[in-house]
Amino acid sequence: MTSVSPTHAENSTELLLKKYQMMADQALQQHLPTLDQTGTTLESAMRYAALNGGKRIRPCLVYATGAALKAPRSRLDGPACAIEFMHAYSLVHDDLPSMDDDDLRRGNPTCHIKYGEAMAILAGDALQALAFTTLAISLRNKVPADTIIAMIDELGTASGVQGMAAGQAIDLQAVGNILSLQDLERMHTCKTGALISASVVLGAMCADHVEDEIITQLKIFGEAVGLSFQIADDILDVVGDTSTLGKPQGADIAMNKPTFPSILGLEGARQHANNQRDRALDALGGLGSGFDELRALALYVVDRTN
């Protein structure tokens, strides 16, 4: 059996990411509003928030899942954009002075620093609405109406009181408090894991006749990838630097937030990230080589440096 060197595997994953990132960026450009439709800076702020760099992990997961299940490319662009618009909205609002109060995002001024707090709030609101309209309109006449409704439900559930918004609310109230590992995992399963899990589910829903068992496997995969992603973020907040991270290093420590390193220590957090990565890979057990792109992305989120 031919072995694959770690360097070769890393290069392959980088090429995979670049391919899907380019696809996502092209699709985002098409679905974002053009400038000056309202005669205000709203559209500019929306485009700034959505196109201002980023790893595009969530769109990559949509594309990789769709490819694994042989979904037509024409169905994947809309869901990939929808999930990224929702993510971009969450970052704009998270960065606000009343939330995490961050001045730097992806190496650039945050949306409220560049456009003002009020316009940033409106840009986030509009991006959230655009996520749903993009999902609905882009799939019209491409998949059954019931499937579109189910996808809208998936995105809404992952973003709202059972998902991302709940996780952020828990995060805000956890500042200065000591959380158990179970409570911290619950917070990030909502805040980060829910939208990442939705990314793979939406990609799967773009395919024809996917078995419920595979959807269940993908949900477990997504939840585990989401947790490993967040643990890696917490570790990088301790060991990274601002220029590499593109956001202030040590921000969580400065705000006295509970994190995986604060509970488990750095080495314990690294091991926990690896355990979640392994849980993600185990969730794909029995699925063929067509899912290798998802496996590569699960490895990447733990080993990344920003």
C-alpha angles and dihedrals in degrees: 000000000000114000123218117223118231090240092054091048091050091049091049091052092048090052090048091051093047091051094052093039090056091049091050094047092051091049093046090054090054096048100042117091118259118248125278099015089133097032088242136092091260096105092045091052091049092051091046092053095045100039100036096110124277136155094261090218093156096052088044089057091050091052096042093049092047091049091050090054095039096245113169113261090232090068097049104060095069097050090043089055093043093055092047093048089053091048092048091050090052092052093050091053095040090056094054120115090248091055123031094338097218124169097190131056125169090349094304136090112282118253095260092049091053100037105020129260098274095051091045090055090050092047089054091048091050093047090053091052091045090055091063097041091048091051093049101041098040092057098044109130090003100082132015117281090242089058092051090051090049091050092050088050091050093051094044093048092048091050104042142052092322094046142013099000091049091050092052091048091052089047093054093050092045094064109120093007132106114241128193118240088253092054092047091051090049090052094051094040084064101034100043110001098056096061093042090050089049089054093063093040092052090049090052093048089059089066126079122256102352113180118243090236091061091049089053091050091049093050090054090046092051094047091051093046089050092054094045089049091053094046089052089050091052091050092048090051086063104036103025130083130235096245092054097039095046089221133068112295114228094022093136092050091048091053092045092238121168109248137172093258091049090055102033104022122241097287092043090050091050090051091048090052089052091049091053090047089053090048089054092050092046089053088064092053113137093022117115136243090282086080094055091104089060089048090052091051091051089056093046097055091059098043099042122118099212 
